[in-house]
Amino acid sequence: EDVAEAAAAAAEAVAANPNARARSCLKQEEVEARVEAQADILPDARAWAALAAMRMRRWEAGASDIPRTTRQELRDDCLKASAKALSVEEGNVVAWMQLGLCALHDGLYAKAQGYFLQVLSEQPKLVSGWCNLGMALQLGGQGDEASKAYLRGLKLHPHSYQLNNNLANLHRQHKEWAKAEECYFKAYTNANTNIIMIIMQAEECYFKAYTNANTN
């Protein structure tokens, strides 16, 4: 059995469903233990990267529900597993991505940008790479550069819900209501989740754009 693949599949299932997360806590820990043991024996970069991703997802999924010390442990474990994966396979995209997400959560936006650029150097067409790079730039106060990152991603993936939604949020932040509305509707067209929220955001931007047009 490929333990790394089993770990990745388990992580996907647990991350997708809050009820599944609650029911499978013990199973999740058992899978992680198996992955860690497998990585120690081989060593296997994929196993370490999968372990890092699982710890990151547990950290994100339970950020408001678990004790601070446990959150810190999950973060530290994610960093260690990512570092071990990269010591075996320098170009491991999953590991670079987890390092970027850790830096992003820690507010180290410039550092996060470097990690996400490393991801994109390995996989230039990766949607999540452009999304996360844009987010790191946006949170770091580099709105123009964030817009460029989202637009570069959209050239490759014009129907991406994530990229259209992130770009819409950026326009909304800058009170560019008409542009935000356009991007929200593009995101809505391609979304399979968060439909109601997207519609509400689009309606808000339409109303503000209409109001501005009639007052100017």
VMD Tcl script that draws the C-alpha trace (Angstrom):
set ca {
  {0.00 0.00 0.00}
  {1.25 3.50 -0.85}
  {1.13 5.21 2.53}
  {1.71 8.70 1.11}
  {-1.27 8.37 -1.23}
  {-3.43 6.96 1.57}
  {-2.48 9.92 3.73}
  {-3.31 12.43 1.02}
  {-6.69 10.77 0.38}
  {-7.48 10.74 4.09}
  {-6.56 14.40 4.38}
  {-8.86 15.32 1.50}
  {-11.79 13.44 3.03}
  {-11.29 14.94 6.47}
  {-10.80 18.49 5.18}
  {-13.93 18.31 3.03}
  {-16.44 17.52 5.77}
  {-16.60 19.02 9.30}
  {-18.52 15.98 10.57}
  {-15.91 13.68 9.10}
  {-13.22 15.67 10.91}
  {-14.96 15.09 14.22}
  {-15.59 11.38 13.58}
  {-12.16 10.50 12.27}
  {-9.80 12.23 14.71}
  {-8.28 8.96 15.93}
  {-8.07 7.52 12.43}
  {-6.37 10.71 11.24}
  {-3.75 10.45 13.96}
  {-3.17 6.79 13.10}
  {-2.69 7.62 9.40}
  {-0.28 10.43 10.29}
  {1.70 8.08 12.52}
  {1.94 5.56 9.68}
  {3.05 8.26 7.25}
  {5.72 9.50 9.66}
  {7.00 5.98 10.23}
  {7.09 5.37 6.47}
  {8.98 8.60 5.87}
  {11.55 7.75 8.55}
  {12.20 4.35 7.00}
  {12.49 5.30 3.32}
  {12.87 8.39 3.60}
  {9.99 9.38 1.32}
  {9.58 13.02 0.32}
  {5.96 12.44 -0.71}
  {5.14 11.00 2.70}
  {6.71 13.94 4.54}
  {4.94 16.40 2.22}
  {1.62 14.61 2.76}
  {2.17 14.74 6.51}
  {2.90 18.48 6.31}
  {-0.28 19.04 4.31}
  {-2.35 17.03 6.80}
  {-1.00 19.00 9.76}
  {-1.69 22.26 7.92}
  {-5.28 21.24 7.17}
  {-5.89 20.21 10.77}
  {-4.44 23.54 11.90}
  {-6.64 25.53 9.50}
  {-9.77 23.45 10.06}
  {-9.61 23.69 13.84}
  {-7.98 27.08 14.23}
  {-10.74 28.42 16.46}
  {-11.59 25.15 18.21}
  {-8.30 23.73 19.43}
  {-5.98 24.96 22.21}
  {-3.28 27.42 21.24}
  {-0.52 25.03 22.29}
  {-1.95 22.33 20.02}
  {-2.16 24.79 17.13}
  {1.47 25.71 17.68}
  {2.44 22.04 17.67}
  {0.59 21.46 14.41}
  {2.32 24.47 12.86}
  {5.74 23.32 14.06}
  {5.10 19.78 12.82}
  {4.08 21.16 9.44}
  {7.32 23.15 9.18}
  {9.45 20.16 10.22}
  {7.73 17.75 7.83}
  {8.05 20.25 4.96}
  {11.75 20.72 5.69}
  {12.30 16.94 5.73}
  {10.46 16.55 2.43}
  {12.64 19.22 0.84}
  {15.81 17.63 2.22}
  {14.90 14.55 0.18}
  {13.37 16.28 -2.85}
  {14.30 19.92 -3.30}
  {11.54 20.60 -5.82}
  {8.65 19.13 -3.83}
  {5.79 21.53 -4.60}
  {3.54 20.35 -1.75}
  {6.25 21.06 0.83}
  {6.99 24.53 -0.58}
  {3.27 25.28 -0.53}
  {2.96 24.31 3.16}
  {5.91 26.55 4.05}
  {4.19 29.39 2.22}
  {0.91 28.81 4.03}
  {2.69 28.76 7.40}
  {4.38 32.06 6.60}
  {1.07 33.49 5.40}
  {-0.68 32.53 8.65}
  {2.23 33.98 10.65}
  {1.91 37.31 8.84}
  {5.32 36.92 7.16}
  {4.04 38.02 3.78}
  {7.36 38.66 2.04}
  {8.58 35.24 3.12}
  {5.33 33.66 1.94}
  {5.74 35.32 -1.45}
  {9.17 33.72 -1.82}
  {7.78 30.26 -1.05}
  {4.87 30.64 -3.46}
  {7.24 31.87 -6.18}
  {9.23 28.69 -5.59}
  {5.99 26.70 -6.06}
  {5.34 28.49 -9.36}
  {8.90 27.95 -10.54}
  {8.20 24.22 -10.28}
  {4.59 24.32 -11.55}
  {3.89 27.61 -13.40}
  {0.28 26.69 -14.19}
  {-0.80 25.80 -10.65}
  {-3.99 27.71 -9.75}
  {-3.36 27.61 -5.99}
  {0.15 28.96 -6.57}
  {-1.17 32.12 -8.24}
  {-4.01 32.42 -5.72}
  {-1.70 32.21 -2.74}
  {0.95 34.47 -4.26}
  {-1.73 37.08 -4.93}
  {-3.03 36.74 -1.38}
  {0.45 37.16 0.11}
  {0.97 40.30 -1.99}
  {-2.48 41.64 -1.13}
  {-2.07 41.11 2.61}
  {1.40 42.63 2.38}
  {-0.09 45.87 1.04}
  {1.01 45.35 -2.58}
  {-2.38 45.59 -4.23}
  {-1.11 46.32 -7.75}
  {1.24 43.35 -7.68}
  {-1.50 41.14 -6.25}
  {-3.77 42.13 -9.15}
  {-1.02 41.20 -11.62}
  {-0.62 37.79 -9.96}
  {-4.36 37.07 -10.12}
  {-4.53 38.24 -13.75}
  {-1.56 36.09 -14.74}
  {-3.27 33.13 -13.17}
  {-6.52 33.97 -14.98}
  {-4.71 34.00 -18.32}
  {-3.95 30.35 -17.68}
  {-7.26 29.53 -15.96}
  {-9.91 32.09 -17.04}
  {-12.73 30.09 -15.43}
  {-11.09 29.68 -12.01}
  {-13.53 30.41 -9.20}
  {-10.66 31.01 -6.75}
  {-8.81 33.52 -8.89}
  {-11.94 35.44 -9.93}
  {-13.16 35.58 -6.34}
  {-9.78 36.75 -5.00}
  {-9.55 39.43 -7.67}
  {-13.11 40.53 -6.89}
  {-12.21 40.83 -3.20}
  {-9.20 42.95 -4.12}
  {-11.34 45.30 -6.27}
  {-13.89 45.46 -3.46}
  {-11.14 46.39 -0.99}
  {-10.13 49.25 -3.31}
  {-13.81 50.28 -3.75}
  {-13.66 49.50 -7.47}
  {-17.27 48.37 -7.39}
  {-17.95 47.76 -11.07}
  {-14.82 45.65 -11.49}
  {-15.59 43.76 -8.28}
  {-19.13 43.05 -9.47}
  {-17.85 41.70 -12.80}
  {-15.36 39.38 -11.11}
  {-17.89 38.16 -8.54}
  {-20.28 37.16 -11.31}
  {-17.46 35.33 -13.10}
  {-16.71 33.53 -9.86}
  {-20.41 32.76 -9.41}
  {-20.58 31.27 -12.91}
  {-17.76 28.87 -12.10}
  {-18.41 28.23 -8.41}
  {-19.72 25.06 -6.81}
  {-19.58 26.45 -3.26}
  {-20.32 29.71 -1.43}
  {-22.92 30.72 -4.02}
  {-25.04 32.82 -1.65}
  {-22.04 34.76 -0.33}
  {-20.82 35.53 -3.84}
  {-24.26 36.77 -4.90}
  {-24.51 39.01 -1.82}
  {-21.07 40.48 -2.47}
  {-21.89 41.05 -6.14}
  {-25.18 42.75 -5.25}
  {-23.40 45.01 -2.76}
  {-20.88 46.07 -5.41}
  {-23.63 46.63 -7.97}
  {-25.55 48.85 -5.55}
  {-22.45 50.92 -4.71}
  {-21.46 51.24 -8.37}
  {-25.03 52.35 -9.23}
  {-25.04 54.85 -6.34}
  {-21.68 56.30 -7.37}
  {-22.79 56.60 -11.00}
  {-25.88 58.56 -10.02}
  {-24.10 60.92 -7.60}
  {-21.17 61.83 -9.87}
}
mol new
graphics top color blue
foreach p $ca { graphics top sphere $p radius 0.5 }
foreach p [lrange $ca 0 end-1] q [lrange $ca 1 end] { graphics top cylinder $p $q radius 0.2 }
display resetview
